[in-house]
Every structure is written in C-alpha cells, then in structure tokens.
Amino acid sequence: MQARAIPAENFAVPEEILQTFYGKKVPEGFEKWLELGFGKVEMGDKTAPSLFLAHLPAVLDWLHGLDLPRAIENEPCHVPVLLYDKELVFDRLLFHYDGTPSSARLIKNFLSFFSNTIKHSRATIISPSFIPKSKMREEQEIIQHVVQSTAEASFIKFNFCRIGDFWSYAVKHECTLLVTTKSYQTDLAKVLFHFYRGGMWYDRLSFYLAP
C-alpha cells in the first residue's frame, strides 16, 4: 500500500495535509497503516489515485484559521475523500442514501473498496421517508449490498435534509464513519467549523465523501 503527496490544484486545504492512496481496494490492516504515518508498501502498478486522505484535526485547524468555513475542494473531483479523526474505525458505519444515482453508486463503490475492512462492522442506512416507486428497487438493492457486506445492518427512514442532521445522528449513536456525497461537503465544513472542540464533538467519527 502506498500514499503520496498530491498536487493541490483542486483543493482548498493545504497540500501538505493531503495524501493519496493507490489501489483497487484497501487491504486488511489499513487502519493500522494510517496510525503508522503512511508507511509505504507496494501494491502493484499505480496508474490513478483511488482515494484522497486527510487527518481531520489538521483540516479543522486549517478551517479555524479562516474567517469563514470553506469546502475542502475548490472543484470536486471524481476521487473519494476520507477525513479520519483521532483514529479510523469501521465499527459502526452510517450510510446516507438520498435516492440519487450518485448516492447509490458511492455506497456500492465504498462496499467494494473497503470490503476487507468492514466484514465485522455494524451498519445503518438512512433513506428519505418517501422514495418514488421508480427508486424502490434501487433502494432494496442498496440495503441488500450492505447486509451482505457487513456483520449487521439496519435500515431507517428519516426526512433529513441537512448534513448536520446526519452528523448529529452519528454523534448521538456513536457511529465511527459517515458515508455521504461530495455535494454536502460545503455544509459539512460549516458544521465542523462551528462544532469542533465543542461539547458535542465526538473524535471517533470520520467522513467518507464521494461524487
């Protein structure tokens, strides 16, 4: 496995706090690899990045140096971003399915990419209370994928419309990774900007954002 620094043209955060992962999927022990500080282990040819990573406390320190919160990317790209906090833990996953094709795609891609690390995870899927009939089959397929990929899965319908709602749910239920779309990254930056180091902060919650 290998991480490299990346050019930061598309990112608002400083280049020095970004790393790039190359590989078709993360191997077992990925969390320990992060703890050791991006030690390099070859995993075959590196053609294109598959994941950008950043230590969330460093991102939050950068955010708090600004007058107003900003999204981490100036121009969202096709590569997912993982913001990990005190540690990266896959114990309790929270999937945000919003009924869009991009949401369904990112959940399926996440399950495949992290298949070696989530076999013993407990997962929760939050879906809108109302799903058009045309989306019901897709919703059921997503649920089935999550059930097959994790040790335990539950499905909840809420009319959450803000990323702050998902963040609050994740904190209350001690989730360790929130999986959502990059379309929410600006709102997420605002939530992190205002609540970091506050009484509600939960330093075991990481974030996976994908287009």
C-alpha positions in Angstrom: 0.0 0.0 0.0 1.3 3.4 -0.7 0.4 7.1 -0.1 1.9 10.0 -1.8 1.5 13.8 -1.6 -0.6 15.1 -4.4 -0.8 18.4 -6.4 -3.5 20.5 -4.7 -4.9 22.5 -7.6 -8.5 21.2 -6.9 -8.2 21.5 -3.1 -8.6 24.5 -0.8 -6.9 22.7 2.1 -3.0 23.0 2.2 -1.2 20.4 0.1 0.9 19.2 2.9 -2.0 17.7 4.8 -3.3 15.6 1.8 -2.2 12.1 0.9 -3.2 9.8 -2.0 -3.9 6.1 -1.9 -3.4 3.9 -4.9 -5.0 0.5 -5.3 -8.2 -1.3 -6.2 -9.2 -1.8 -2.6 -7.7 -1.2 0.8 -6.2 -4.3 2.5 -6.8 -5.6 6.0 -4.8 -3.5 8.4 -5.5 -0.3 6.6 -6.3 1.5 9.9 -3.0 0.5 11.4 -1.2 1.7 8.3 -2.7 5.2 8.9 -1.6 5.1 12.6 2.0 4.4 11.5 2.0 7.5 9.3 1.6 6.3 5.7 4.4 3.8 5.6 4.9 2.6 2.0 4.2 -0.9 0.9 4.0 -1.6 -2.8 0.6 -2.9 -4.1 1.3 -3.2 -7.8 1.0 -0.6 -10.6 -0.1 2.9 -9.6 -2.0 4.5 -12.5 -4.6 6.8 -10.9 -5.4 7.7 -7.3 -8.3 5.8 -5.8 -8.6 7.8 -2.5 -7.5 11.1 -1.1 -7.0 11.2 2.7 -6.5 13.9 5.3 -6.2 13.8 9.1 -9.4 15.6 10.2 -7.8 17.5 13.1 -5.3 19.1 10.6 -8.2 20.0 8.3 -10.1 21.5 11.2 -7.1 23.5 12.4 -6.9 24.9 8.9 -10.7 25.7 8.8 -10.4 27.6 12.1 -7.7 29.7 10.7 -10.2 31.1 8.2 -12.7 33.9 8.7 -15.5 31.7 7.1 -15.6 27.9 6.6 -14.8 26.6 3.1 -15.2 23.3 1.4 -12.1 21.2 1.3 -12.2 21.1 -2.6 -12.5 24.1 -4.8 -13.7 21.9 -7.6 -15.0 18.4 -6.5 -13.2 15.7 -8.5 -14.2 12.1 -9.1 -11.9 10.6 -6.5 -13.4 10.0 -3.0 -12.0 11.8 0.1 -11.6 10.3 3.5 -11.3 12.6 6.5 -10.3 10.5 9.5 -10.2 11.8 13.1 -8.4 10.5 16.2 -8.4 7.1 14.6 -10.0 5.4 11.7 -12.5 2.8 13.0 -15.0 0.8 10.9 -17.1 -0.5 13.9 -20.3 1.5 13.2 -20.9 2.7 9.6 -23.6 5.3 8.7 -24.7 5.3 5.1 -26.6 8.3 3.7 -28.7 7.1 0.8 -30.7 10.1 -0.7 -32.3 8.4 -3.6 -30.0 9.7 -6.3 -27.9 7.6 -8.7 -24.7 9.2 -7.3 -25.7 8.1 -3.7 -26.4 4.6 -4.8 -23.1 4.4 -6.8 -20.9 5.7 -4.0 -22.3 3.2 -1.4 -21.7 0.3 -3.8 -18.2 1.6 -4.5 -17.5 2.0 -0.8 -18.6 -1.5 0.0 -16.3 -2.9 -2.7 -13.3 -0.7 -1.9 -13.4 -1.4 1.8 -14.6 -5.0 1.7 -11.5 -6.2 3.5 -12.1 -3.9 6.5 -15.9 -3.9 7.1 -16.7 -7.6 7.4 -17.3 -7.2 11.2 -18.9 -3.8 11.0 -22.4 -2.7 12.1 -24.1 -0.5 9.5 -27.1 1.8 9.5 -28.6 3.1 6.2 -30.7 6.3 6.4 -33.0 6.8 3.5 -35.7 9.5 2.8 -39.1 8.8 4.2 -40.6 9.0 0.7 -38.9 7.2 -2.3 -40.6 7.2 -5.7 -41.7 3.7 -6.9 -39.0 4.0 -9.6 -36.3 4.1 -6.9 -37.7 1.4 -4.6 -35.8 -1.4 -6.4 -32.5 0.5 -6.2 -33.1 1.2 -2.5 -33.7 -2.5 -1.8 -30.5 -3.4 -3.8 -28.5 -0.9 -1.7 -29.9 -2.5 1.5 -29.0 -6.0 0.3 -25.5 -4.9 -0.6 -24.9 -3.5 2.8 -26.4 -6.6 4.5 -24.1 -8.9 2.5 -21.0 -6.8 3.1 -21.2 -6.2 6.9 -21.9 -8.2 10.1 -25.1 -6.4 11.0 -27.2 -3.8 9.2 -30.3 -1.7 10.0 -32.4 0.5 7.8 -34.1 3.7 8.9 -36.2 6.3 7.1 -35.8 9.9 8.1 -36.6 13.2 6.4 -33.1 14.5 7.0 -32.2 17.3 4.5 -29.1 18.8 6.1 -25.7 17.2 6.7 -26.0 18.5 10.3 -28.9 16.1 10.9 -26.7 13.1 9.8 -23.7 14.4 11.9 -26.0 14.8 15.0 -27.3 11.3 14.5 -23.8 9.9 14.0 -22.6 11.6 17.2 -25.6 10.5 19.3 -25.3 6.9 18.2 -21.5 6.8 18.3 -21.0 6.0 14.6 -17.4 5.9 13.5 -17.7 6.6 9.8 -20.3 8.7 7.9 -20.6 7.9 4.2 -22.2 10.6 2.1 -21.8 12.5 -1.2 -19.4 15.3 -2.0 -22.4 17.6 -2.7 -22.7 18.0 1.1 -19.0 19.0 1.7 -19.7 22.7 1.9 -22.4 22.2 4.5 -20.2 19.7 6.3 -17.4 22.2 6.5 -19.8 24.6 8.2 -20.8 22.0 10.8 -17.2 21.1 11.5 -16.3 24.8 11.7 -18.9 25.6 14.3 -18.9 22.4 16.5 -15.2 21.4 16.6 -14.0 21.3 20.2 -17.5 22.0 21.4 -19.4 19.9 23.9 -21.0 17.7 21.2 -17.7 16.8 19.5 -17.1 13.1 19.0 -13.5 12.4 18.0 -14.1 8.9 16.7 -16.3 10.0 13.8 -14.6 10.0 10.3 -16.1 11.0 7.0 -16.1 9.5 3.5 -17.2 11.8 0.7 -17.5 10.7 -2.9 -19.2 12.1 -6.0 
